[in-house]
Amino acid sequence: MTVTVLVTGGAGYIGSHVCKALAEAGDKPVCYDTLEKGHDWAVQWGPLERGDIGDKARLDEVFARHRPRAVIHLAGYIEVGESVRQPERYLHNNVTKSDALIDAALRHDVEAFVFSSSCAVYGLPQTDLLAETHAIAPLSPYAESKARVEQALGEAAGRGLRSASLRYFNAAGADSGGTIGEAHDPETHLLPLAADAALGLGPALTLLGTDYPTPDGSCIRDFVHVSDLADAHLRALDWLGRRTANGHEAFNLGSGAGYSVRQALAETARIAGTPVPHEVGPRRPGDSPKLVGDIAKARRELGWSPQRDLAAQIEDTLRWRRKMSR
């Protein structure tokens, strides 16, 4: 049976991959996006409804028209550094407006709600691998906004909403068929910036901090392919559909392995066949030295495992950036 799913932020990087995965599974994604950060060319697998998640009247109109059984919520601002400079803007856009979306889902009897959260909610790691039981201690307003929406979903469970928060580690890569990929403006993610620098499509990359307490002084991150993330959203919807009790659960989505920024640059250079021009800059406020996920819960409960390693992520990123430059 075809299920209609409202995908907020469906015109964005991860959202468009989620819409593609839903359509390929036989479901109907309805993209709800302002196009402030997203792109209309990325909406290829269902209708586009332009609107703000904080607009109650527009939400009611779209919910009434499409009657989605589920919501996948990816809309929001994502730049850590910007959130430090403009904390109230981030909290309003990411939290207050998400509250409006959650209320709309409850009004319209949505059966399942999947939220795009972040490993940034953990803050400074107290263990080598971060499990979902780790303390929540965000270091930036961006991370704080994710933690607050998770809390709101926990409270909404008492009002009848079943939900899952997916705590992404570092999303990377692009659709292997070259249909969609990352196109942020400005771009702040490591692999596309490294690819652009290596391919001569952008300036030298700035390595943000080399004095972290890590083996080579650069941050350590856990990279996960965007198509693997998309698959996890479908598995989360299926998992929620099989539950009989209301509630909220969080799941880490990563690879379970960490790579330093310097290692990621070296791998990009190897695959591209050319060095990655880069310079050293200061630390970015709000960054944690090391974020690597324990993904045992997602494996056990969702039946999910990442299928594409860092090399595949870099290869897909390079292919996509070349295509975008033509």
N, C-alpha and C positions, 0 to 999 in steps of 0.2 A: 504494500500500500504506500502510495506517495505521501510523504509528510511535508507540510509547508513549514519552513524555518525562517524566521526573521533574523537577518544577519546585520547587526549594526556595525558600521565601519567596513561593510562588505566591498567597498571600492578601494580599500587600502591593500597593503602588502600581504599580511596574513589573511585578512578577510576575503580577498579575491581567491586565494588558494582554498579556503574553506568552502566558498561557494562552488568552485569547480569540483571539489571532492563530493559535496552534497549532490550535485547534479549527476555526477558519474555513478553515484549510489542509487539513483532513481528518485531522489527527493527534489523539492522545489525551493531553492533559496530565493528569498526576497531581500535584496540589498537596500538597507536604509542608511543613507549617508548624506552629509552636507556637501561633500566634494571639496571641503576646505583643504583637506590633506589627501583625499582619495582622488581617483581618476576615472572618468566615465568609460575610457577604453578598457578598463579592468573589469567592467560589469558585462559579462558575456554569457552567464548561465542562468539568468532569471531577470525579473523586472527590477528597475531602479526606482526607489521612492526617495526623493530628496526631502530631508528633514533633519531637525536637531533632536537629539534624545531628551532634551529638556523641554520640548514643546508638547505639552499635554494634549492639546487639541489635535495636532498633527499625528501624534502617536495613536490617539483614539481612532482617527480616520483610517490610518494604515492598518491597525489591528482589525478594525471592523471590515475592511475591504478584503483582506487576505486570510484572516482567521488562522494565524500560525499556531501550531501546537507547541512550538519550542522557540526559544530565543538563544542566539549565540551573540554575546555582547563583546565586540572588539573596538568600539568607538572610543577615542580618547587621545589626549596629548601624551607623547612618549619620550620627550627629550629631558633627560635627567638634569643637565646643566641649566636649561631654560627654567625648569621647575624651581631650582634654587633661587634664580633671579626673580621669578614671578610666582611665588607659592600660592597666593590667593586665586590667581587665574587657573592654576592647575587643580586646586581643590574644588573650585566651582564647576569647572568643566568636567572633571573626571568623577567627582563624588556627588555633588548636588544634582547634576543632570542624570547620573546613574540611578539615584534614588527615584527620580521621576519615571525612568524606564522600568524599574522594578515594580513600582506602583501600577503602571500600565499593564505589565504582565499579570499581576494579580487580578486587576479588574477584568481582564479578558481571558481568564482561566487558562493561562499557559501551563502546560504540564511539566516542562523542563527548561532550565535556564543554565547556560554554560557561560562562564565569565573568563575573559582573557586577563589573567593576573600575571604576576612576575615573581621571579626568585629574589628580586630586590627587596621584598618584604622582610627577608631574613636579616638584613643589615650585615654586621660583622660576624663571620662564621665562627661558631664555637666548636665545630667538628669539621673533619676533612670533607665528609660528604654530608650535604644538607638534606635531612629528612623533613617530612611535613610536620613533625613534632618539634622541630627547632623553634626557639623563641622568635616571635615577630618583633623586630626592632628596626624599622625603616630608617635609612640615613638621608633621604631626600623627600621633598614634597611629592614627587612622582611616586615613589615607593609607598609613602603614607597614603596617597590616594587609592592605591591598589588594596592596601590593607583595610581601609575604611569600607570599600565596596564589598570586600569579603565579609566584613562584620555585618554590613547591611543585609547581605544574603543570608547569613546565619539567623538574623532576626526575622527575615521574611519566611524562613522555614516554619516558624511558629504560626504563620498566617496561611500556610498551605502551599508554599513554593518549594519544589525539589530543585536543588542546584549543585553545580560543581564549579570550583575555581581551578583553572589550569595555570600553574605557576611555571611560565616559560623560563628557560635559561636563555641563551643567546640564539634567537632565530636567525637563520642564514640560508643561503642558496636561492634557487628559483625553480619554477616549473621546468622539469627536464625537457619538455617539448618546446620550450622557448616562448610559450604563449603569454605568460605573465611573470613578473618579478618585482624586485624592490625599486621604487622610484620616489624616494623622499626628497623634499626640498625644504631646508637643506638636508643633505645626507649626513647622518651621524654614526652609522654602524660601521664596524671595522672592516668586514670583508668587502663590501662594495667600494669603500674608500681605498682599500689596498689594491683591489682590482683596477680601479681607475688610475691609480698612481702607476701601477706596473704597465698598463696599456697606453700610458700617455694621454689619457682622457681627462685627467684632473691633476691638481697640484700634488706635491709631495705630501704624504700622510704625516700627521702629527701624532707621535707616540705620547699619549697622555700619562706621563709619570713613569720614571724608571727607578724609583727609590722605594718601591713596595717591598714588604718582607716576603719575597718569593725568590726562587732560585736565580732568575735573571733580572729581577727588579721590576718587571712589568706585570700587570694584572693577569690573573689566570681566570679563564672563562670556559664554560661548557657550551659547545655549539651544537645546535639541533636543526636539522633541515626543515624548512617551512612546509614541505609536503608531508613530512612525518607529523608535524604539529597539526596540520589539517586533518589527517587521519585520526589523531587523538580526539579531536572535537566530535567526530562522528561516533567514536567508541564511547565517549562520555555521554552523548545523547542516548545511545543504546543502553548504557549502564543505568542511567536515570530512568529510562522507560521500564526497566525490569524491577525497579525498586517499588516496594509497596508502602514504605513509610516516607514522610516528608523529612527533609534534612538538608544539610550542606556539607560537602566534603571538598578537600583540597588535594590536588595531585601535582607532583613535580613532573615536568616534561623537559628532559635533557638527554644527554648521551651517557651520563655517569662517568665521563672522563674529562679532564681539564687540560687546556692548552694555554700557554702564555701568549700574550700579544706578539712577542718576538717570534715564538714558534709558528704562530699563524701567518706572520709575514714571511717567514722562511719557506713555509709550505706553499704559499701563494707564489712566491718567486720561483720555486721548483716547477710548479705546474704551468705557470705562464712562460717559463723559459727566459725570464728577465728579472733583474732585481726590482724590489719595491722601493722607490725613492721615499725616504722618510726623514723627519727631523724630530728632535726631542722637545717636548713641551712640559709644562707643569701638570700636576695631577688635576683631574676634573672633580670638583666638589660633589660629594654624594656617592662616589665610587667605592666599592668594597675591594680589598686586595684579591680575594679569591672567592669564586662562586661556582661550585660543582655540585650537581644534584644526585641524591639517592633516588633512583626511579623505580625501586622495588614495588611500591604501592601501585603505580600505574601498570606495571607488568602484571601484577597479581589481580587487581580489581578490574582493570579495563582491557586486559589482554593486549596491551600496547607495548611495542618495542621499536626504537628507532632503527630504520633500515639503511640510512645513507650516512656515511662517515664524513669526516672533515674534508677529505680530498674531493668527494662528490659534491659537497657544498661549494667548495672553491671553484671546481670545474663548471658547475651550473651558474655560479655568479659571474665568472669570466665570460661565458657564452652570452649571458643576458646583457652584460654591460657592453659587449661588442655590438649586439643587436641594437641596443638603445642608442648607440652613437652613430648609427648609419643614417 
